[in-house]
Amino acid sequence: MTILVTGATGNTGRPLVAALRERGADVRAAARRPGPGGVPFDWADPRTHTPALAGAEAVYLVPPPLTLDPMPLVGPFLAAARAAGVRRVVLLGSLAELPGAPGVAELGRAVRSFPEWVVLRPSGFMQNFTGAHPVAAGIRERGEIRSATGQGRLGWIDAADIAAVAAEVLSAPGPVAGEHVLTGPEALGYTEAAAVIAEVTGRPVRHTPAPVAELVARNVAAGMPEPFAAALVGVDTAIAEGREDRVTDTVHRLTGRPPRPFRDFASAHRTEWTTP
């Protein structure tokens, strides 16, 4: 089976490509800047879609980022995938439901129309605490996480654990179908996460409340379109109300090993939060 991995250089795509290749799978790593051995793929350039799909039987689908309606780009791609003979589609979705994003639900329905389909719905990525993400920047620059989540918690998950599940379902020998909610081993609020980071780094880190307008402006400054930036902040309300406070055994059940704890992730990435 030839497996096309979109977003192959991203948080889940990179470890997924490595995991599939370790299994001996025929992997086609697709990204805007794919690197050696990869193939060019750009959601905004349909000319890259057909060559990427040629001969593929399964697709790991990472939707276009920072949009509330992925279907104008993903709809034609899925039609091309069906025409190319793709049977299995594994969609990277989300446990969080973005307000005002009906296109996300439409995408889920389109994926479910394939003979074999899986929708992965992970909780918040631990990687949100690293790199250029606004949460990570706040920790590095001010020792502070600002949010509108209150004491709400979510089951933070390492992207590598998402990739491990994706590798299982993409390479499964028999038919696959279903939706899987993926979380880490425990639910933590930002206050608890800040305490863990403070402990492993030895520097003060606190969680403080912030007004919605400030958080939207922060996201826009980080490069997000305003509608998406506002919808993302809207997820904070769901977290504050306890709607994201879930822990599942799905990673352990599908991969045979437990998901990574947040403390272990924080210890391994402690240098991320040094003062710039």
ZAVEX-337284 format. One record per residue (C-alpha): residue in one letter; chain; y, z, x. Coordinates in steps of 0.02 Angstrom, whole numbers, plus 50000, padded with zeros to 5 digits. Example, Ala and Ser with C-alpha at 12.3 -4.5 7.8 and 13.67 -1.06 7.14 Angstrom:
2
@aa A&ch A&c2 49775&c3 50390&c1 50615 $
@aa S&ch A&c2 49947&c3 50357&c1 50684 $
end
This chain:
276
@aa M&ch A&c2 50000&c3 50000&c1 50000 $
@aa T&ch A&c2 50172&c3 49952&c1 50065 $
@aa I&ch A&c2 50298&c3 50089&c1 50023 $
@aa L&ch A&c2 50484&c3 50052&c1 50018 $
@aa V&ch A&c2 50589&c3 50206&c1 50056 $
@aa T&ch A&c2 50771&c3 50188&c1 50005 $
@aa G&ch A&c2 50895&c3 50309&c1 50082 $
@aa A&ch A&c2 50779&c3 50313&c1 50233 $
@aa T&ch A&c2 50907&c3 50395&c1 50347 $
@aa G&ch A&c2 50957&c3 50531&c1 50222 $
@aa N&ch A&c2 50908&c3 50712&c1 50198 $
@aa T&ch A&c2 50743&c3 50673&c1 50113 $
@aa G&ch A&c2 50716&c3 50495&c1 50173 $
@aa R&ch A&c2 50708&c3 50534&c1 50358 $
@aa P&ch A&c2 50569&c3 50666&c1 50346 $
@aa L&ch A&c2 50480&c3 50563&c1 50213 $
@aa V&ch A&c2 50470&c3 50410&c1 50325 $
@aa A&ch A&c2 50399&c3 50519&c1 50465 $
@aa A&ch A&c2 50273&c3 50602&c1 50349 $
@aa L&ch A&c2 50212&c3 50436&c1 50278 $
@aa R&ch A&c2 50194&c3 50359&c1 50451 $
@aa E&ch A&c2 50093&c3 50510&c1 50508 $
@aa R&ch A&c2 49974&c3 50469&c1 50365 $
@aa G&ch A&c2 49960&c3 50290&c1 50428 $
@aa A&ch A&c2 50052&c3 50217&c1 50279 $
@aa D&ch A&c2 50140&c3 50049&c1 50287 $
@aa V&ch A&c2 50319&c3 50110&c1 50270 $
@aa R&ch A&c2 50475&c3 50003&c1 50249 $
@aa A&ch A&c2 50625&c3 50111&c1 50293 $
@aa A&ch A&c2 50780&c3 50044&c1 50205 $
@aa A&ch A&c2 50959&c3 50101&c1 50228 $
@aa R&ch A&c2 51134&c3 50032&c1 50255 $
@aa R&ch A&c2 51112&c3 50067&c1 50440 $
@aa P&ch A&c2 50923&c3 50075&c1 50455 $
@aa G&ch A&c2 50902&c3 50084&c1 50643 $
@aa P&ch A&c2 50755&c3 50011&c1 50742 $
@aa G&ch A&c2 50610&c3 49953&c1 50634 $
@aa G&ch A&c2 50704&c3 49974&c1 50470 $
@aa V&ch A&c2 50772&c3 49849&c1 50347 $
@aa P&ch A&c2 50952&c3 49833&c1 50284 $
@aa F&ch A&c2 50981&c3 49898&c1 50108 $
@aa D&ch A&c2 51144&c3 49922&c1 50017 $
@aa W&ch A&c2 51156&c3 49964&c1 49832 $
@aa A&ch A&c2 51319&c3 49867&c1 49822 $
@aa D&ch A&c2 51242&c3 49710&c1 49900 $
@aa P&ch A&c2 51101&c3 49638&c1 49791 $
@aa R&ch A&c2 51063&c3 49512&c1 49928 $
@aa T&ch A&c2 50978&c3 49653&c1 50024 $
@aa H&ch A&c2 50867&c3 49705&c1 49878 $
@aa T&ch A&c2 50744&c3 49560&c1 49867 $
@aa P&ch A&c2 50697&c3 49558&c1 50053 $
@aa A&ch A&c2 50673&c3 49747&c1 50050 $
@aa L&ch A&c2 50558&c3 49735&c1 49898 $
@aa A&ch A&c2 50453&c3 49588&c1 49958 $
@aa G&ch A&c2 50270&c3 49643&c1 49959 $
@aa A&ch A&c2 50307&c3 49824&c1 49915 $
@aa E&ch A&c2 50192&c3 49911&c1 49791 $
@aa A&ch A&c2 50281&c3 50079&c1 49786 $
@aa V&ch A&c2 50463&c3 50132&c1 49798 $
@aa Y&ch A&c2 50547&c3 50297&c1 49839 $
@aa L&ch A&c2 50709&c3 50281&c1 49743 $
@aa V&ch A&c2 50864&c3 50375&c1 49800 $
@aa P&ch A&c2 51002&c3 50326&c1 49677 $
@aa P&ch A&c2 51175&c3 50274&c1 49736 $
@aa P&ch A&c2 51273&c3 50429&c1 49784 $
@aa L&ch A&c2 51432&c3 50497&c1 49705 $
@aa T&ch A&c2 51417&c3 50406&c1 49539 $
@aa L&ch A&c2 51392&c3 50465&c1 49360 $
@aa D&ch A&c2 51317&c3 50299&c1 49306 $
@aa P&ch A&c2 51190&c3 50227&c1 49429 $
@aa M&ch A&c2 51121&c3 50097&c1 49309 $
@aa P&ch A&c2 51241&c3 49952&c1 49345 $
@aa L&ch A&c2 51169&c3 49950&c1 49522 $
@aa V&ch A&c2 50994&c3 50021&c1 49497 $
@aa G&ch A&c2 50952&c3 49928&c1 49336 $
@aa P&ch A&c2 50949&c3 49754&c1 49418 $
@aa F&ch A&c2 50857&c3 49827&c1 49567 $
@aa L&ch A&c2 50719&c3 49896&c1 49455 $
@aa A&ch A&c2 50706&c3 49729&c1 49368 $
@aa A&ch A&c2 50685&c3 49646&c1 49537 $
@aa A&ch A&c2 50556&c3 49778&c1 49586 $
@aa R&ch A&c2 50454&c3 49742&c1 49430 $
@aa A&ch A&c2 50461&c3 49556&c1 49465 $
@aa A&ch A&c2 50407&c3 49587&c1 49645 $
@aa G&ch A&c2 50250&c3 49678&c1 49586 $
@aa V&ch A&c2 50301&c3 49858&c1 49617 $
@aa R&ch A&c2 50189&c3 49974&c1 49516 $
@aa R&ch A&c2 50238&c3 50149&c1 49575 $
@aa V&ch A&c2 50416&c3 50219&c1 49576 $
@aa V&ch A&c2 50457&c3 50395&c1 49634 $
@aa L&ch A&c2 50634&c3 50444&c1 49586 $
@aa L&ch A&c2 50736&c3 50577&c1 49675 $
@aa G&ch A&c2 50822&c3 50659&c1 49528 $
@aa S&ch A&c2 50896&c3 50833&c1 49513 $
@aa L&ch A&c2 50864&c3 50995&c1 49421 $
@aa A&ch A&c2 51051&c3 51007&c1 49389 $
@aa E&ch A&c2 51116&c3 50902&c1 49246 $
@aa L&ch A&c2 51287&c3 50827&c1 49282 $
@aa P&ch A&c2 51404&c3 50838&c1 49132 $
@aa G&ch A&c2 51459&c3 50670&c1 49063 $
@aa A&ch A&c2 51325&c3 50569&c1 49153 $
@aa P&ch A&c2 51219&c3 50479&c1 49021 $
@aa G&ch A&c2 51174&c3 50346&c1 49150 $
@aa V&ch A&c2 51067&c3 50473&c1 49242 $
@aa A&ch A&c2 50957&c3 50497&c1 49089 $
@aa E&ch A&c2 50949&c3 50309&c1 49066 $
@aa L&ch A&c2 50888&c3 50291&c1 49245 $
@aa G&ch A&c2 50748&c3 50416&c1 49211 $
@aa R&ch A&c2 50691&c3 50314&c1 49061 $
@aa A&ch A&c2 50693&c3 50153&c1 49163 $
@aa V&ch A&c2 50584&c3 50231&c1 49298 $
@aa R&ch A&c2 50461&c3 50295&c1 49167 $
@aa S&ch A&c2 50434&c3 50116&c1 49108 $
@aa F&ch A&c2 50337&c3 50074&c1 49266 $
@aa P&ch A&c2 50147&c3 50083&c1 49264 $
@aa E&ch A&c2 50153&c3 50231&c1 49383 $
@aa W&ch A&c2 50304&c3 50344&c1 49397 $
@aa V&ch A&c2 50357&c3 50515&c1 49460 $
@aa V&ch A&c2 50525&c3 50600&c1 49437 $
@aa L&ch A&c2 50563&c3 50736&c1 49564 $
@aa R&ch A&c2 50691&c3 50864&c1 49505 $
@aa P&ch A&c2 50735&c3 50975&c1 49652 $
@aa S&ch A&c2 50851&c3 51124&c1 49647 $
@aa G&ch A&c2 51000&c3 51136&c1 49765 $
@aa F&ch A&c2 50970&c3 51073&c1 49942 $
@aa M&ch A&c2 50978&c3 51201&c1 50082 $
@aa Q&ch A&c2 51059&c3 51059&c1 50179 $
@aa N&ch A&c2 51216&c3 51088&c1 50072 $
@aa F&ch A&c2 51251&c3 51233&c1 50190 $
@aa T&ch A&c2 51256&c3 51117&c1 50341 $
@aa G&ch A&c2 51346&c3 50963&c1 50407 $
@aa A&ch A&c2 51501&c3 50895&c1 50321 $
@aa H&ch A&c2 51467&c3 50973&c1 50151 $
@aa P&ch A&c2 51617&c3 51071&c1 50084 $
@aa V&ch A&c2 51513&c3 51230&c1 50074 $
@aa A&ch A&c2 51466&c3 51215&c1 50258 $
@aa A&ch A&c2 51646&c3 51177&c1 50307 $
@aa G&ch A&c2 51707&c3 51333&c1 50218 $
@aa I&ch A&c2 51582&c3 51441&c1 50311 $
@aa R&ch A&c2 51628&c3 51368&c1 50480 $
@aa E&ch A&c2 51816&c3 51368&c1 50455 $
@aa R&ch A&c2 51846&c3 51528&c1 50355 $
@aa G&ch A&c2 51683&c3 51623&c1 50346 $
@aa E&ch A&c2 51691&c3 51596&c1 50158 $
@aa I&ch A&c2 51596&c3 51512&c1 50017 $
@aa R&ch A&c2 51706&c3 51478&c1 49866 $
@aa S&ch A&c2 51627&c3 51432&c1 49701 $
@aa A&ch A&c2 51632&c3 51458&c1 49513 $
@aa T&ch A&c2 51449&c3 51510&c1 49506 $
@aa G&ch A&c2 51481&c3 51697&c1 49488 $
@aa Q&ch A&c2 51319&c3 51792&c1 49517 $
@aa G&ch A&c2 51212&c3 51645&c1 49459 $
@aa R&ch A&c2 51063&c3 51598&c1 49566 $
@aa L&ch A&c2 50964&c3 51442&c1 49604 $
@aa G&ch A&c2 50803&c3 51405&c1 49696 $
@aa W&ch A&c2 50872&c3 51324&c1 49854 $
@aa I&ch A&c2 50748&c3 51203&c1 49932 $
@aa D&ch A&c2 50734&c3 51124&c1 50104 $
@aa A&ch A&c2 50744&c3 50933&c1 50094 $
@aa A&ch A&c2 50589&c3 50925&c1 50205 $
@aa D&ch A&c2 50489&c3 51009&c1 50066 $
@aa I&ch A&c2 50550&c3 50879&c1 49943 $
@aa A&ch A&c2 50496&c3 50744&c1 50065 $
@aa A&ch A&c2 50324&c3 50825&c1 50082 $
@aa V&ch A&c2 50298&c3 50816&c1 49894 $
@aa A&ch A&c2 50361&c3 50637&c1 49889 $
@aa A&ch A&c2 50237&c3 50590&c1 50027 $
@aa E&ch A&c2 50095&c3 50661&c1 49923 $
@aa V&ch A&c2 50135&c3 50566&c1 49764 $
@aa L&ch A&c2 50183&c3 50404&c1 49851 $
@aa S&ch A&c2 50021&c3 50396&c1 49949 $
@aa A&ch A&c2 49905&c3 50465&c1 49814 $
@aa P&ch A&c2 49752&c3 50352&c1 49797 $
@aa G&ch A&c2 49743&c3 50366&c1 49608 $
@aa P&ch A&c2 49869&c3 50336&c1 49469 $
@aa V&ch A&c2 50018&c3 50454&c1 49462 $
@aa A&ch A&c2 50138&c3 50501&c1 49323 $
@aa G&ch A&c2 50243&c3 50653&c1 49287 $
@aa E&ch A&c2 50399&c3 50754&c1 49317 $
@aa H&ch A&c2 50403&c3 50892&c1 49447 $
@aa V&ch A&c2 50533&c3 51031&c1 49463 $
@aa L&ch A&c2 50546&c3 51078&c1 49647 $
@aa T&ch A&c2 50618&c3 51240&c1 49714 $
@aa G&ch A&c2 50606&c3 51353&c1 49864 $
@aa P&ch A&c2 50510&c3 51517&c1 49858 $
@aa E&ch A&c2 50654&c3 51622&c1 49788 $
@aa A&ch A&c2 50815&c3 51608&c1 49689 $
@aa L&ch A&c2 50975&c3 51657&c1 49779 $
@aa G&ch A&c2 51157&c3 51661&c1 49728 $
@aa Y&ch A&c2 51295&c3 51616&c1 49849 $
@aa T&ch A&c2 51329&c3 51801&c1 49878 $
@aa E&ch A&c2 51151&c3 51828&c1 49938 $
@aa A&ch A&c2 51151&c3 51667&c1 50039 $
@aa A&ch A&c2 51314&c3 51719&c1 50123 $
@aa A&ch A&c2 51235&c3 51886&c1 50171 $
@aa V&ch A&c2 51087&c3 51798&c1 50251 $
@aa I&ch A&c2 51200&c3 51681&c1 50350 $
@aa A&ch A&c2 51306&c3 51828&c1 50406 $
@aa E&ch A&c2 51152&c3 51918&c1 50466 $
@aa V&ch A&c2 51080&c3 51774&c1 50567 $
@aa T&ch A&c2 51248&c3 51722&c1 50643 $
@aa G&ch A&c2 51323&c3 51894&c1 50671 $
@aa R&ch A&c2 51489&c3 51840&c1 50592 $
@aa P&ch A&c2 51562&c3 51892&c1 50424 $
@aa V&ch A&c2 51528&c3 51771&c1 50281 $
@aa R&ch A&c2 51579&c3 51808&c1 50102 $
@aa H&ch A&c2 51567&c3 51726&c1 49932 $
@aa T&ch A&c2 51727&c3 51725&c1 49830 $
@aa P&ch A&c2 51770&c3 51654&c1 49658 $
@aa A&ch A&c2 51876&c3 51497&c1 49648 $
@aa P&ch A&c2 51962&c3 51407&c1 49502 $
@aa V&ch A&c2 51887&c3 51243&c1 49446 $
@aa A&ch A&c2 52043&c3 51142&c1 49492 $
@aa E&ch A&c2 52034&c3 51202&c1 49671 $
@aa L&ch A&c2 51850&c3 51156&c1 49686 $
@aa V&ch A&c2 51878&c3 50983&c1 49613 $
@aa A&ch A&c2 52020&c3 50953&c1 49736 $
@aa R&ch A&c2 51908&c3 51012&c1 49878 $
@aa N&ch A&c2 51772&c3 50889&c1 49829 $
@aa V&ch A&c2 51896&c3 50746&c1 49814 $
@aa A&ch A&c2 51964&c3 50788&c1 49987 $
@aa A&ch A&c2 51785&c3 50778&c1 50051 $
@aa G&ch A&c2 51775&c3 50597&c1 49990 $
@aa M&ch A&c2 51703&c3 50612&c1 49814 $
@aa P&ch A&c2 51775&c3 50508&c1 49671 $
@aa E&ch A&c2 51869&c3 50622&c1 49551 $
@aa P&ch A&c2 51750&c3 50601&c1 49400 $
@aa F&ch A&c2 51600&c3 50643&c1 49507 $
@aa A&ch A&c2 51692&c3 50785&c1 49594 $
@aa A&ch A&c2 51734&c3 50862&c1 49425 $
@aa A&ch A&c2 51557&c3 50841&c1 49358 $
@aa L&ch A&c2 51485&c3 50924&c1 49513 $
@aa V&ch A&c2 51597&c3 51075&c1 49488 $
@aa G&ch A&c2 51538&c3 51078&c1 49308 $
@aa V&ch A&c2 51365&c3 51119&c1 49375 $
@aa D&ch A&c2 51437&c3 51285&c1 49436 $
@aa T&ch A&c2 51455&c3 51336&c1 49254 $
@aa A&ch A&c2 51271&c3 51304&c1 49224 $
@aa I&ch A&c2 51227&c3 51407&c1 49377 $
@aa A&ch A&c2 51341&c3 51549&c1 49321 $
@aa E&ch A&c2 51255&c3 51549&c1 49151 $
@aa G&ch A&c2 51083&c3 51564&c1 49232 $
@aa R&ch A&c2 51022&c3 51390&c1 49187 $
@aa E&ch A&c2 50973&c3 51349&c1 49368 $
@aa D&ch A&c2 50885&c3 51516&c1 49401 $
@aa R&ch A&c2 50709&c3 51447&c1 49420 $
@aa V&ch A&c2 50568&c3 51460&c1 49545 $
@aa T&ch A&c2 50413&c3 51350&c1 49534 $
@aa D&ch A&c2 50251&c3 51339&c1 49632 $
@aa T&ch A&c2 50256&c3 51148&c1 49633 $
@aa V&ch A&c2 50282&c3 51124&c1 49820 $
@aa H&ch A&c2 50136&c3 51239&c1 49862 $
@aa R&ch A&c2 50026&c3 51165&c1 49727 $
@aa L&ch A&c2 50055&c3 50983&c1 49779 $
@aa T&ch A&c2 50064&c3 51002&c1 49968 $
@aa G&ch A&c2 49949&c3 51151&c1 49999 $
@aa R&ch A&c2 50083&c3 51250&c1 50090 $
@aa P&ch A&c2 50225&c3 51362&c1 50031 $
@aa P&ch A&c2 50405&c3 51300&c1 50034 $
@aa R&ch A&c2 50524&c3 51358&c1 50170 $
@aa P&ch A&c2 50620&c3 51519&c1 50138 $
@aa F&ch A&c2 50810&c3 51513&c1 50151 $
@aa R&ch A&c2 50812&c3 51645&c1 50288 $
@aa D&ch A&c2 50700&c3 51537&c1 50397 $
@aa F&ch A&c2 50813&c3 51386&c1 50366 $
@aa A&ch A&c2 50969&c3 51487&c1 50407 $
@aa S&ch A&c2 50894&c3 51555&c1 50567 $
@aa A&ch A&c2 50849&c3 51380&c1 50625 $
@aa H&ch A&c2 51025&c3 51315&c1 50587 $
@aa R&ch A&c2 51129&c3 51463&c1 50642 $
@aa T&ch A&c2 51232&c3 51357&c1 50763 $
@aa E&ch A&c2 51295&c3 51256&c1 50612 $
@aa W&ch A&c2 51413&c3 51397&c1 50567 $
@aa T&ch A&c2 51499&c3 51433&c1 50732 $
@aa T&ch A&c2 51688&c3 51428&c1 50727 $
@aa P&ch A&c2 51750&c3 51250&c1 50764 $
end
